[in-house]
C-alpha cells in the first residue's frame, strides 16, 4: 500500500497543503465512494473500468515479452 510514495504530484501536494499523503489518498477514495453512491460519477467509473484500465493493461501487455498477457488483453479491443 505504499505505492503513493513514488508519485511526485502527491509529494508536491503534501508540501503545499501540509496534509500527509495517506490522508489525502483516503480522502479522495472516500469522496469517490460517496459520489458513486450518490449517483454522481457513475459514468466516469464506468469509463474507467471499461476503457482506461483495459487500455493501460493493453499497452503494458505490448511492452512485455510475455505472450500470455497479449492473448488476454488485446482481443478485448476486437470484441469491443
C-alpha positions in Angstrom: 0.0 0.0 0.0 3.0 2.3 -0.3 2.6 3.0 -4.0 1.8 6.7 -3.3 5.3 7.3 -2.1 6.5 7.2 -5.7 4.1 9.7 -7.1 5.7 13.2 -7.4 2.4 15.0 -7.5 1.5 13.7 -4.1 4.8 14.9 -2.7 4.1 18.4 -4.1 0.6 18.4 -2.8 1.7 17.2 0.7 4.2 20.1 0.9 1.7 22.6 -0.4 -1.3 21.8 1.8 0.7 20.2 4.7 -1.6 17.1 4.9 0.0 13.7 4.9 -0.2 11.7 1.6 -2.0 8.9 3.4 -4.8 11.2 4.5 -5.1 12.7 1.0 -5.4 9.3 -0.6 -8.0 8.1 1.9 -9.9 11.4 1.5 -10.0 11.0 -2.3 -11.2 7.4 -2.1 -13.9 8.3 0.4 -15.1 11.2 -1.8 -15.2 8.8 -4.8 -17.3 6.3 -2.9 -19.7 9.0 -1.7 -20.1 10.4 -5.2 -20.7 6.9 -6.7 -23.3 6.1 -4.1 -25.0 9.5 -4.7 -25.2 8.7 -8.4 -22.6 11.3 -9.4 -19.7 10.0 -11.3 -21.1 6.6 -12.2 -20.4 7.4 -15.9 -16.7 8.2 -15.0 -16.4 5.0 -13.1 -17.9 3.0 -16.0 -15.5 4.7 -18.4 -12.5 3.9 -16.1 -13.4 0.3 -15.8 -14.5 -0.2 -19.4 -11.8 1.8 -21.3 -9.0 3.3 -19.3 -8.0 0.1 -17.3 -8.1 -2.2 -20.4 -6.1 0.4 -22.4 -3.5 0.6 -19.7 -3.2 -3.2 -19.5 -3.1 -3.5 -23.3 -0.2 -1.0 -23.5 1.5 -2.9 -20.7 1.0 -6.2 -22.5 2.5 -4.8 -25.7 5.6 -3.7 -23.8 6.3 -7.1 -22.2 7.8 -10.1 -23.9 5.2 -12.4 -22.4 2.7 -13.6 -24.9 0.2 -14.7 -22.3 -0.9 -11.1 -21.5 -1.1 -10.3 -25.2 -3.6 -13.1 -25.7 -5.6 -11.9 -22.6 -5.8 -8.1 -23.2 -5.5 -7.4 -27.0 -8.6 -9.4 -28.1 -10.6 -7.0 -25.8 -10.5 -4.3 -28.5 -11.7 -6.7 -31.2 -14.7 -7.7 -29.1 -15.4 -4.2 -28.0 
